[in-house]
Each structure stands twice: as C-alpha cells, then as structure tokens.
Amino acid sequence: MANLKNEIAVRSQSFQAQTQLHYIKVIDWIVKLNSDVLKQGPKGVGDESEYLGRLAKIIVDGINLAVQIKRSTKTLMILHEICRVVLN
C-alpha cells in the first residue's frame, strides 16, 4: 500500500507537466493537420501518393497522441481508485 501511495504521489506531481506537454503536442498536431500544404491537396499526377502518405502520417500521429493522453490519464485515475479501495 505504501508503494501505491508513493506511485500516486509521483504520478500526481508529474501529471501537470505531462498535461502541458500533451497540450503542446496537440497544438503542434493541429497546426500540421491544418497546414497549407495539406489544404492544397495533390499538385498533380503522381503527387497523390506522396500527399496521402503525408496525410496518413499526420493522422496516425494524432491517433498515437490520443492513446498517450488516454493512457496517462487512465493510469492516474486507476491508481487513485485503487488507493481509495485499499484505504476503505
């Protein structure tokens, strides 16, 4: 139980910094998604695969970012829930 309390304390302290880092990453991802290069679309014949490749990479990066945010938030929530259950 002491280990859980220590783990919660460490993760709670770093959660704000993690949240700020995720915020910056989300903003960066949004800027990439809304970039002029992607808005213009493919420039000509043969450019479609390069355009779709760049777009797919940005979308996959966004999905990975969402998974990171979910994991860090869920882990902290579960640790808090476990600690409450153990304490009662």
KEFI-794485 format. One record per residue (C-alpha): residue number from 1; x, y, z negated. Coordinates in pm, 1 decimal, decimal comma, always signed. Layout:
REM residues N
<n NUM; xx X; yy Y; zz Z>
...
REM end
This chain:
REM residues 88
<n 1; xx +0,0; yy +0,0; zz +0,0>
<n 2; xx +289,1; yy +237,1; zz -72,3>
<n 3; xx +420,6; yy +164,2; zz +275,3>
<n 4; xx +84,7; yy +262,0; zz +425,7>
<n 5; xx +78,9; yy +587,4; zz +230,1>
<n 6; xx +431,6; yy +666,4; zz +347,2>
<n 7; xx +339,3; yy +585,3; zz +706,9>
<n 8; xx +31,9; yy +809,4; zz +686,3>
<n 9; xx +236,4; yy +1092,9; zz +537,1>
<n 10; xx +498,9; yy +1070,7; zz +811,2>
<n 11; xx +245,5; yy +1047,9; zz +1093,0>
<n 12; xx +28,7; yy +1324,9; zz +949,1>
<n 13; xx +326,8; yy +1558,2; zz +931,3>
<n 14; xx +424,7; yy +1489,0; zz +1290,7>
<n 15; xx +66,8; yy +1491,4; zz +1421,7>
<n 16; xx +51,0; yy +1869,4; zz +1465,8>
<n 17; xx +376,1; yy +1874,4; zz +1661,7>
<n 18; xx +256,0; yy +1578,3; zz +1868,8>
<n 19; xx -72,7; yy +1754,8; zz +1939,8>
<n 20; xx +107,4; yy +2068,7; zz +2054,8>
<n 21; xx +333,9; yy +1862,3; zz +2279,1>
<n 22; xx +31,9; yy +1685,1; zz +2429,1>
<n 23; xx -132,9; yy +2023,3; zz +2487,9>
<n 24; xx +171,6; yy +2147,9; zz +2680,0>
<n 25; xx +180,3; yy +1825,7; zz +2883,1>
<n 26; xx -191,2; yy +1857,0; zz +2966,5>
<n 27; xx -143,3; yy +2217,8; zz +3081,9>
<n 28; xx +151,5; yy +2111,9; zz +3297,2>
<n 29; xx -55,3; yy +1828,1; zz +3443,9>
<n 30; xx -346,2; yy +2063,0; zz +3523,3>
<n 31; xx -109,8; yy +2305,0; zz +3698,4>
<n 32; xx +31,3; yy +2021,0; zz +3908,3>
<n 33; xx -317,2; yy +1896,8; zz +3993,5>
<n 34; xx -428,3; yy +2245,0; zz +4099,1>
<n 35; xx -110,0; yy +2331,1; zz +4286,8>
<n 36; xx -135,2; yy +2492,9; zz +4626,4>
<n 37; xx +49,2; yy +2202,7; zz +4788,0>
<n 38; xx -229,0; yy +1963,0; zz +4687,3>
<n 39; xx -509,2; yy +2207,6; zz +4765,5>
<n 40; xx -389,7; yy +2248,3; zz +5125,0>
<n 41; xx -414,0; yy +1877,9; zz +5189,1>
<n 42; xx -218,0; yy +1688,0; zz +5452,1>
<n 43; xx -45,0; yy +1917,4; zz +5700,9>
<n 44; xx -63,3; yy +1691,8; zz +5999,8>
<n 45; xx -45,1; yy +1344,0; zz +6138,4>
<n 46; xx +184,4; yy +1126,4; zz +5928,9>
<n 47; xx +166,0; yy +1353,8; zz +5626,4>
<n 48; xx -138,3; yy +1176,7; zz +5483,3>
<n 49; xx +59,7; yy +901,2; zz +5314,4>
<n 50; xx +301,1; yy +1148,7; zz +5153,2>
<n 51; xx +10,1; yy +1367,2; zz +5038,7>
<n 52; xx -182,3; yy +1071,5; zz +4897,8>
<n 53; xx +133,7; yy +943,5; zz +4728,2>
<n 54; xx +187,5; yy +1276,3; zz +4551,0>
<n 55; xx -179,8; yy +1295,0; zz +4453,4>
<n 56; xx -178,9; yy +935,1; zz +4325,3>
<n 57; xx +133,4; yy +1002,7; zz +4116,1>
<n 58; xx -29,9; yy +1306,7; zz +3955,3>
<n 59; xx -348,0; yy +1111,8; zz +3881,6>
<n 60; xx -151,6; yy +822,5; zz +3729,0>
<n 61; xx +48,3; yy +1071,3; zz +3519,5>
<n 62; xx -282,6; yy +1213,2; zz +3391,4>
<n 63; xx -412,0; yy +869,1; zz +3301,5>
<n 64; xx -87,1; yy +788,2; zz +3118,0>
<n 65; xx -111,4; yy +1117,0; zz +2930,2>
<n 66; xx -468,5; yy +1039,7; zz +2826,2>
<n 67; xx -357,1; yy +698,7; zz +2698,3>
<n 68; xx -75,0; yy +859,8; zz +2495,8>
<n 69; xx -318,5; yy +1107,2; zz +2338,5>
<n 70; xx -566,6; yy +830,9; zz +2259,1>
<n 71; xx -301,3; yy +608,4; zz +2102,9>
<n 72; xx -151,8; yy +873,6; zz +1877,7>
<n 73; xx -492,7; yy +994,0; zz +1760,1>
<n 74; xx -635,2; yy +646,0; zz +1714,2>
<n 75; xx -330,6; yy +523,1; zz +1521,9>
<n 76; xx -354,8; yy +809,1; zz +1274,7>
<n 77; xx -730,1; yy +759,4; zz +1233,3>
<n 78; xx -690,9; yy +384,7; zz +1173,5>
<n 79; xx -415,4; yy +441,1; zz +917,1>
<n 80; xx -635,4; yy +685,8; zz +727,3>
<n 81; xx -928,5; yy +444,4; zz +741,8>
<n 82; xx -719,4; yy +151,3; zz +618,8>
<n 83; xx -581,4; yy +356,5; zz +333,0>
<n 84; xx -932,3; yy +457,8; zz +222,8>
<n 85; xx -1049,2; yy +97,5; zz +235,1>
<n 86; xx -748,0; yy -20,9; zz +32,4>
<n 87; xx -786,5; yy +257,6; zz -226,0>
<n 88; xx -1154,8; yy +183,1; zz -298,2>
REM end
